[in-house]
Amino acid sequence: MIPLKECKNQFAIGNKRTVTIIEWGGNNEDARPVRQSFGVEESMKYTNNDWNVAKASPKCQFYGGTFRSDFCAETASANGNVYRYTKCTGTKKLLRNIRASSGIEWNEDNNKFYHTDSCSGVIREYDWDPKTGDICNGRVVFKYKKRIGELLVVPIGLTIDVKGYLNATLYAGSCVLKINPRTSKVMKKITIPAEIVTSASFGGPNLDIHFVTTASKAFNLTDGGLSNKTFGPESGSVYMITGLKTKGYPGRQFCVRS
């Protein structure tokens, strides 16, 4: 959910392969659909695809990636993609043939773009041109992939702190890893009392609280359906981590055609 620039209480959300604008005051459970903004992947080839992770860029653009509903199943095809949308030029496909496009982020200097290719278990760094919004020269800065029974432990959620460290959640790995993208070294491991750790972001008045989401269900690797595995009672919770001696950046807004 991405807040819209100059549109109070309006947000962009993913709905299958479209982006819908909703209105929500934040103090109740009721949200009102306003309009559909744009869509991608309209051919039958992409019937089983959905939006996975999206963010607004430092230039107010929408960046988001898709994945197949069977996630990283052994039978899944790699037909997920990463898109950029601007209110003037529409959508452009930046990366293609990805099984599950996940966490994305930018560095403080606004010249690097990070993308998580979950089923490959990698996070890549690209040169990012703030004038055009294009990316190039990808390189792997982190790789972790481990199978535990029918589950796959891979990076999925991603955020960056003011020191330039990437904070990546490990799906089925019960932790958040603090990674130095310049050296690819893991600087810190934050253990979470839940197996399926899905996303992380900084918040609070001083942006020094790390909020981490988890799930109570997981995909299996056989057919991509939900696993029958039972997870701990703390799964499906949102965690608040303090005392990390670092901060994040304020959330960005999306400029969309009215």
HELIX and SHEET records of a PDB file:
HELIX    1   1 MET A   44  TYR A   46  5                                   3    
HELIX    2   2 SER A  118  SER A  120  5                                   3    
SHEET    1   A 4 ILE A   2  PRO A   3  0                                        
SHEET    2   A 4 GLN A  10  ASN A  15 -1                                        
SHEET    3   A 4 THR A  18  GLU A  23 -1                                        
SHEET    4   A 4 ARG A  32  GLY A  39 -1                                        
SHEET    1   B 4 ASN A  49  ALA A  56  0                                        
SHEET    2   B 4 PHE A  62  ARG A  68 -1                                        
SHEET    3   B 4 GLY A  80  THR A  86 -1                                        
SHEET    4   B 4 GLY A  90  ILE A  98 -1                                        
SHEET    1   C 4 SER A 101  TRP A 106  0                                        
SHEET    2   C 4 LYS A 112  ASP A 117 -1                                        
SHEET    3   C 4 VAL A 122  TRP A 128 -1                                        
SHEET    4   C 4 ILE A 135  LYS A 143 -1                                        
SHEET    1   D 5 LYS A 146  ILE A 148  0                                        
SHEET    2   D 5 LEU A 151  ILE A 160 -1                                        
SHEET    3   D 5 LEU A 166  TYR A 171 -1                                        
SHEET    4   D 5 CYS A 175  ASN A 180 -1                                        
SHEET    5   D 5 LYS A 185  THR A 191 -1                                        
SHEET    1   E 3 ILE A 196  GLY A 203  0                                        
SHEET    2   E 3 ILE A 209  ALA A 215 -1                                        
SHEET    3   E 3 VAL A 238  ILE A 241 -1                                        
END                                                                             
